Amino acid sequence: MGRQPWIVQDLLLTRDAPSPNVGTAWIWTSLTVFILLYAGLGVVDFLLMRRYARPQPAVAGDDAAAEPVLGY
């Protein structure tokens, strides 16, 4: 048994499962794209959370200053 569901028991061995058509260049390219994509999404997520979590300054003499400002 194992954790390779794409390998059929007694029909395909683990050593025969990798595709010969996928080279190391494609693996590194896809890994790099995923890392850059998730890094970019992480930066956007961080900036948005920081922007909306920052408290808004109250304006002196404004009656609406007692209510929290949500920023959107």
C-alpha positions as MATLAB code, in Angstrom:
seq = 'MGRQPWIVQDLLLTRDAPSPNVGTAWIWTSLTVFILLYAGLGVVDFLLMRRYARPQPAVAGDDAAAEPVLGY';
ca = [
       0.000    0.000    0.000;
       1.081    3.607    0.157;
      -0.007    7.137   -0.546;
       0.274    7.110   -4.330;
      -3.324    6.772   -5.540;
      -2.275    7.126   -9.195;
      -0.315    3.869   -8.951;
      -2.534    0.801   -9.318;
      -1.673   -2.047   -6.957;
       0.197   -4.884   -8.696;
      -0.139   -3.175  -12.117;
       2.213   -0.189  -11.932;
       5.318   -0.037   -9.766;
       6.377    3.145   -7.993;
       9.645    3.270   -9.937;
       7.693    3.212  -13.226;
       5.168    5.909  -12.242;
       7.050    9.164  -13.088;
       6.331   10.542  -16.524;
       9.321   10.505  -18.897;
       7.908   13.577  -20.700;
       8.274   15.948  -17.735;
      11.799   17.246  -17.401;
      13.481   18.966  -14.510;
      13.220   22.337  -16.278;
       9.406   22.131  -16.221;
       9.405   21.099  -12.586;
      11.635   24.036  -11.579;
       9.607   26.428  -13.737;
       6.289   25.404  -12.207;
       7.752   25.451   -8.686;
       9.133   28.968   -9.266;
       5.812   30.209  -10.656;
       3.912   28.823   -7.658;
       6.386   30.344   -5.196;
       6.178   33.760   -6.878;
       2.390   33.576   -7.078;
       1.982   32.696   -3.404;
       4.580   35.271   -2.348;
       2.690   37.951   -4.296;
      -0.618   36.890   -2.779;
       0.984   36.912    0.669;
       2.238   40.475    0.206;
      -1.170   41.660   -1.012;
      -2.868   39.879    1.895;
      -0.470   41.439    4.405;
      -0.929   44.940    2.987;
      -4.712   44.651    2.956;
      -4.846   43.333    6.524;
      -2.505   46.089    7.691;
      -4.557   48.741    5.897;
      -7.905   47.673    7.334;
      -6.606   46.824   10.813;
      -5.046   50.240   11.366;
      -7.304   52.441   13.554;
      -8.635   55.568   11.895;
      -7.851   58.866   13.642;
     -10.858   60.696   15.083;
     -11.635   64.162   13.786;
     -11.959   66.735   16.590;
     -15.446   68.212   16.948;
     -17.115   65.627   14.719;
     -20.201   63.868   16.102;
     -19.555   60.822   13.934;
     -16.163   60.320   15.587;
     -17.785   58.255   18.327;
     -18.594   55.524   15.795;
     -15.761   53.346   14.469;
     -14.716   53.989   10.898;
     -14.459   50.768    8.898;
     -12.464   52.216    6.013;
     -14.655   51.077    3.137;
];
